[in-house]
Structures are given as C-alpha cells and as structure tokens.
C-alpha cells in the first residue's frame, strides 16, 4: 500500500513565507502613496464641489454667495481650511455670516493629516449674482496630505470668471 503525503514540507513553507514577505515589503510603500494620493483627490474634489455649489447658488438665487473656512460650521473662522468650510448667502458684510444670511451647505474637516490652504488676500471667496468671483486676481487653493511624495499635491486656481482649474503639482 502506498502512502501519499499531504501538505508542505518545512523548507517549502519557509520559501513561500519568504516570497510573501518580499511581496508585502514591496507593496506597502506603494499602497501608502496610493492611499495618500486618493485622500488628496477626495479633498480636492470636495473643495471643487463646494466651489461649484457656491457658484450655482449665486446664479440661482441672484445674490452673492461666499465660501469660507469654518471650524464650527456656523461662521467664518481664521482661514484654516483644513478644519472644514461653509457656503452661505452673503447679503451683508462680505465674508461674514450675518443674521440675514442663509447657510447653504457645510463641509467638515477632511481629517487625518490633510492640508488645505488658500493663497489670496482674503480668507474667503465670494461669487457675485452673475456667477463671477469678486477677485482682484486669482485665488489658489493647495490640497495635500502631509509627508506626500511625488506629484501628489493638488492646486485649484479660481479666476475672476469663477471656474476652478485643478492641476497636480510636486509635494513640498
């Protein structure tokens, strides 16, 4: 009677484990970069969506609509866009949520070690009743995840016409 063996020998198991360890070692940094890039894209899409909501609501309501950084989702705060942002009708003091203004939508903080910066003289961006911005030049948002590598940082440029243009740029 012949006996058949089932399973692996110790040496076969050690070789298989070594191959798995090498593959995991190669895949982990790639996965981290992919994950960071995906988070940056999600943050950028959220910001561009907020800009689109602000512009369309300004046109629909025929009144100025502002987007600004907000930590409490009720009022504009200090310009730290990494804490979240809000869109509201802005019929009173520009860039300030007044009693007569209506909150349209809020976006909470993106979370993690995400960074969202606005490079402009004001800490807020306003769309006029015609869907144009009230900018003197252009406003530039930069979004990325800290410790990013390569071209995994996004830049959103908003011109006077109000349409955002997104490009990928090198990490700091």
Helices and strands as residue ranges (DSSP letters): H 10-61, E 65-69, G 81-83, E 84-89, E 103-108, E 114-119, E 124-127, E 139-145, E 153-158, E 164-169
